[in-house]
Amino acid sequence: MFAYYLDLALRSCRANPVLTGLMVLALGLGIGACMTTLTVFHVLSADPLPGRSQHLYQVQLDAGQLAYYRPGAEPEEQLTRFDAQALLAEAQAPQQAMMTGGQVILQGPDEQLEPRSSDVRYTSADFFAMFGLPFQYGGPWSAADDASHARQVVISRELNEAMFGGGNSVGKTLRVQDTEMRVVGVLGAWRLTPHFYDLNTGDYGQTEGLYLPFSTSRGLELPRSGTMNCWGNEHIPDATAPNAPCVWIQYWVRLPDAGAVQRAHRGLPRRGELGLQAVQVLAPASGGQHFQHHIFIERGRGQH
């Protein structure tokens, strides 16, 4: 029977070669498109940090005006600078990091090379350990460097190759927006896909080439990028100031087990003493249950 149908197929091919070729081409294109779609879906739906992302949580605070609070509404994905710095000072999680993105102009030690621009991540010391960034040379700055607004940077392997020839550049300096900073670490090969810790600066783009303390970035008023939402009717002279009613900072914590999650959850009401109010959410990076706590405070920073 198979030989009979094969004979019919060959006769049909000889009788209509053009039509047969078009049918085969259409089937091939369809199968190719299907396999490409399945491959892309598999890559993009994979866990970006296997073995680590289930312990990472994004903190969301509804710090807006209490008059506009709606029970059950999703809070902003970003925090105000006031809230982020208050949470960092509390240090209720084993590791936590506040951050935002930007773009700066860099000049290496070789004055013959043209200045170049680079995406930058302004963050705090725990960022590197939390997200598992590997180091080829040196290491991250410390929490004490955060507090002292240290002019230190960590650079990517690609930036190190472009500006220092790929060697050990720890201890060398480069100019960031005309300010000299010392290299304390050089990353190894690392690319996070998707760029989930800050989707405001691109989902699947390249990771940053430069990392420096958030406190240093604000002290030097370095340029930032990403979304920012503000509220209120008053003029805001500096939307990045500590008390500005604007959300623009991402905040992540690492909670290694269910007990740590519950302790962080129970600790949320105490933040009311710092002037935080309304909804506070811990959203896990890899999906799953959202731990949410509603707080209603008569006196709060969000009431203007």
C-alpha positions as CSV (number, residue, x, y, z in Angstrom):
1,M,0.0,0.0,0.0
2,F,2.8,2.4,0.8
3,A,4.5,1.7,-2.5
4,Y,1.2,2.5,-4.3
5,Y,0.8,5.9,-2.6
6,L,4.4,6.7,-3.2
7,D,3.9,5.9,-6.9
8,L,0.9,8.3,-7.0
9,A,2.9,11.0,-5.3
10,L,5.7,10.7,-7.8
11,R,3.3,10.8,-10.7
12,S,1.7,14.0,-9.3
13,C,5.1,15.6,-8.8
14,R,6.0,14.9,-12.4
15,A,2.6,16.2,-13.7
16,N,2.6,19.4,-11.6
17,P,6.3,20.2,-10.6
18,V,5.7,23.9,-10.0
19,L,2.6,23.4,-7.8
20,T,4.4,20.6,-5.9
21,G,7.4,22.8,-5.3
22,L,5.3,25.6,-3.9
23,M,3.5,23.2,-1.6
24,V,6.7,21.8,-0.3
25,L,8.1,25.3,0.2
26,A,4.9,26.4,2.1
27,L,5.1,23.4,4.4
28,G,8.8,24.0,5.0
29,L,8.2,27.7,5.9
30,G,5.4,26.8,8.2
31,I,7.4,24.2,10.1
32,G,10.4,26.6,10.3
33,A,8.2,29.4,11.6
34,C,6.6,27.1,14.2
35,M,10.0,25.8,15.4
36,T,11.4,29.3,15.6
37,T,8.4,30.5,17.7
38,L,8.7,27.5,20.0
39,T,12.4,28.1,20.5
40,V,11.9,31.8,21.2
41,F,9.1,31.0,23.6
42,H,11.3,28.5,25.4
43,V,14.2,30.9,25.7
44,L,12.2,33.9,26.9
45,S,10.1,31.9,29.4
46,A,13.1,30.3,31.1
47,D,14.1,31.2,34.6
48,P,16.6,34.1,34.2
49,L,18.5,33.2,37.4
50,P,18.0,29.4,38.1
51,G,18.3,28.6,41.7
52,R,18.3,32.2,42.7
53,S,15.3,34.1,41.4
54,Q,12.8,32.3,43.7
55,H,14.4,34.1,46.6
56,L,14.3,37.5,45.1
57,Y,11.4,39.8,45.8
58,Q,10.6,43.3,44.4
59,V,9.2,45.6,47.0
60,Q,6.2,47.8,46.0
61,L,4.8,50.7,48.2
62,D,1.8,52.7,47.5
63,A,3.1,56.1,48.7
64,G,0.7,58.3,46.8
65,Q,-1.9,60.6,48.3
66,L,-4.3,58.9,50.6
67,A,-7.3,60.5,48.9
68,Y,-6.5,58.5,45.7
69,Y,-6.0,55.2,47.5
70,R,-8.1,52.3,46.0
71,P,-8.2,49.0,48.0
72,G,-6.8,46.1,46.0
73,A,-5.2,48.3,43.4
74,E,-1.7,47.3,42.2
75,P,0.9,49.6,43.7
76,E,3.5,51.4,41.7
77,E,6.4,49.1,40.7
78,Q,8.9,51.8,41.7
79,L,9.6,53.6,45.0
80,T,10.3,57.2,46.0
81,R,13.8,57.9,47.1
82,F,12.6,58.6,50.6
83,D,11.0,55.1,50.9
84,A,13.9,53.3,49.3
85,Q,16.5,54.9,51.6
86,A,14.3,54.2,54.6
87,L,14.0,50.5,53.7
88,L,17.7,50.3,53.1
89,A,18.4,51.8,56.5
90,E,16.1,49.3,58.2
91,A,17.9,46.3,56.6
92,Q,15.2,43.9,57.4
93,A,16.2,41.4,54.7
94,P,19.6,39.6,54.6
95,Q,20.3,41.4,51.4
96,Q,18.6,44.4,49.7
97,A,19.4,46.8,46.9
98,M,18.0,50.1,45.7
99,M,18.7,51.1,42.1
100,T,18.0,53.0,39.0
101,G,19.5,53.3,35.6
102,G,21.3,56.0,33.6
103,Q,23.7,56.8,30.8
104,V,27.0,58.6,31.2
105,I,30.1,59.7,29.2
106,L,33.3,57.8,30.0
107,Q,36.9,58.7,29.4
108,G,39.6,56.1,30.0
109,P,43.3,56.7,30.9
110,D,44.3,56.8,27.2
111,E,43.5,60.4,26.2
112,Q,43.9,59.3,22.5
113,L,40.7,57.3,22.7
114,E,37.4,59.1,22.1
115,P,35.1,59.4,25.1
116,R,32.3,56.8,24.9
117,S,28.8,56.5,26.4
118,S,27.7,53.7,28.6
119,D,24.6,52.5,30.3
120,V,25.1,52.6,34.1
121,R,23.4,51.1,37.1
122,Y,23.3,53.3,40.2
123,T,22.8,50.8,43.1
124,S,23.9,49.7,46.5
125,A,26.5,47.2,47.6
126,D,24.3,44.0,47.9
127,F,23.3,44.2,44.3
128,F,26.1,42.0,43.1
129,A,25.7,39.2,45.6
130,M,21.9,39.2,45.2
131,F,21.9,38.8,41.5
132,G,24.9,36.6,41.3
133,L,27.2,38.7,39.2
134,P,30.6,37.0,38.6
135,F,33.8,38.9,39.0
136,Q,36.9,38.4,36.9
137,Y,39.0,40.8,38.9
138,G,38.4,42.5,42.2
139,G,34.9,42.7,43.8
140,P,32.1,45.0,44.7
141,W,32.2,48.1,46.9
142,S,31.0,47.9,50.5
143,A,28.1,49.3,52.5
144,A,30.5,51.7,54.1
145,D,31.3,52.9,50.6
146,D,27.6,53.5,50.0
147,A,27.5,55.6,53.2
148,S,30.6,57.6,52.3
149,H,29.5,58.3,48.7
150,A,32.7,56.6,47.5
151,R,33.8,57.3,44.0
152,Q,34.3,53.7,43.0
153,V,32.9,51.7,40.1
154,V,32.5,48.2,38.9
155,I,32.8,47.7,35.1
156,S,31.7,45.0,32.7
157,R,34.1,42.7,30.9
158,E,33.3,44.4,27.6
159,L,34.0,47.9,28.9
160,N,37.2,46.7,30.5
161,E,38.4,45.3,27.1
162,A,37.4,48.6,25.4
163,M,39.1,50.9,27.9
164,F,41.9,48.9,29.5
165,G,42.7,46.2,27.0
166,G,41.1,43.4,29.0
167,G,43.7,43.2,31.7
168,N,43.3,43.6,35.5
169,S,42.2,47.2,35.8
170,V,41.4,47.2,39.5
171,G,42.9,50.3,41.1
172,K,42.9,52.2,37.8
173,T,40.8,55.3,37.2
174,L,38.4,56.5,34.6
175,R,36.4,59.7,34.3
176,V,32.6,59.5,34.6
177,Q,31.1,62.7,33.5
178,D,34.4,64.5,34.2
179,T,34.7,63.0,37.7
180,E,37.5,60.6,38.3
181,M,36.5,57.2,39.8
182,R,38.5,54.2,40.8
183,V,37.8,50.7,39.4
184,V,37.3,48.2,42.3
185,G,35.9,45.3,40.3
186,V,35.6,43.9,36.7
187,L,32.8,41.5,36.0
188,G,33.1,38.2,34.2
189,A,30.8,37.0,31.4
190,W,27.3,37.9,32.5
191,R,24.1,38.8,30.7
192,L,20.6,38.7,32.3
193,T,17.7,37.9,30.0
194,P,15.2,39.4,30.5
195,H,16.5,42.5,32.3
196,F,13.8,41.8,35.0
197,Y,15.2,43.9,37.8
198,D,14.5,47.1,35.8
199,L,12.1,46.8,32.9
200,N,12.0,50.5,32.5
201,T,15.4,50.6,30.7
202,G,14.7,47.7,28.3
203,D,13.5,44.1,28.6
204,Y,16.1,42.2,26.5
205,G,18.8,44.7,25.9
206,Q,22.4,44.5,27.0
207,T,23.2,44.7,30.7
208,E,25.0,47.8,31.9
209,G,28.6,48.4,31.4
210,L,29.1,50.5,34.5
211,Y,28.0,50.2,38.1
212,L,28.5,52.8,40.9
213,P,27.0,53.6,44.3
214,F,23.5,55.2,44.2
215,S,24.6,57.7,46.9
216,T,27.5,58.8,44.7
217,S,25.3,59.3,41.7
218,R,23.0,61.6,43.6
219,G,25.8,63.5,45.2
220,L,27.3,64.2,41.7
221,E,23.9,64.7,40.1
222,L,24.6,62.2,37.4
223,P,22.0,61.8,34.6
224,R,19.4,59.1,35.1
225,S,17.0,57.3,32.7
226,G,13.8,55.3,33.0
227,T,10.3,56.1,33.9
228,M,9.2,58.5,36.7
229,N,5.8,59.2,38.1
230,C,5.0,62.2,40.3
231,W,1.8,63.4,42.1
232,G,0.5,66.6,43.7
233,N,-0.2,70.1,42.5
234,E,2.9,71.8,43.7
235,H,5.9,72.6,41.6
236,I,8.7,70.0,42.0
237,P,12.1,71.7,41.5
238,D,14.0,68.5,41.8
239,A,12.1,65.2,41.2
240,T,15.1,63.1,42.4
241,A,15.3,64.9,45.8
242,P,14.8,62.7,48.9
243,N,11.4,64.2,49.8
244,A,10.1,64.6,46.2
245,P,6.7,62.9,45.7
246,C,8.0,60.9,42.7
247,V,8.6,57.1,42.2
248,W,11.6,56.2,40.1
249,I,13.7,53.7,42.1
250,Q,13.6,49.9,42.0
251,Y,14.0,48.0,45.3
252,W,14.8,44.3,45.6
253,V,15.4,42.0,48.6
254,R,16.6,38.5,49.0
255,L,14.5,36.3,51.3
256,P,16.2,32.9,51.5
257,D,13.3,30.9,52.9
258,A,9.6,31.0,53.9
259,G,10.5,32.1,57.4
260,A,12.3,35.2,56.1
261,V,9.3,36.0,53.9
262,Q,7.0,35.8,56.8
263,R,9.2,37.9,59.0
264,A,9.4,40.5,56.3
265,H,5.7,40.4,55.9
266,R,5.1,40.8,59.6
267,G,7.6,43.6,59.7
268,L,5.8,45.8,57.2
269,P,3.5,47.6,59.7
270,R,6.5,48.9,61.6
271,R,7.4,50.9,58.6
272,G,4.5,53.2,59.3
273,E,6.7,54.8,61.9
274,L,8.8,56.1,59.0
275,G,5.8,57.7,57.3
276,L,5.1,55.0,54.8
277,Q,1.4,54.3,54.1
278,A,-1.2,52.3,52.2
279,V,-0.4,49.1,50.3
280,Q,3.0,47.3,50.6
281,V,3.7,44.3,48.4
282,L,6.5,41.8,48.2
283,A,6.4,40.4,44.6
284,P,8.7,37.4,43.9
285,A,10.8,37.7,40.8
286,S,9.9,34.2,39.5
287,G,6.1,34.5,40.1
288,G,4.0,32.7,42.7
289,Q,2.2,34.2,45.7
290,H,2.3,37.9,46.4
291,F,2.5,38.7,50.1
292,Q,0.4,41.8,50.6
293,H,-0.3,43.9,53.6
294,H,-2.6,46.9,53.8
295,I,-1.7,49.7,56.2
296,F,-3.9,52.7,56.9
297,I,-2.2,55.6,58.7
298,E,-3.8,58.9,59.5
299,R,-0.5,60.7,59.4
300,G,1.7,60.0,56.4
301,R,4.1,61.5,54.0
302,G,1.6,60.8,51.2
303,Q,-0.9,63.3,52.6
304,H,-0.2,66.7,51.0
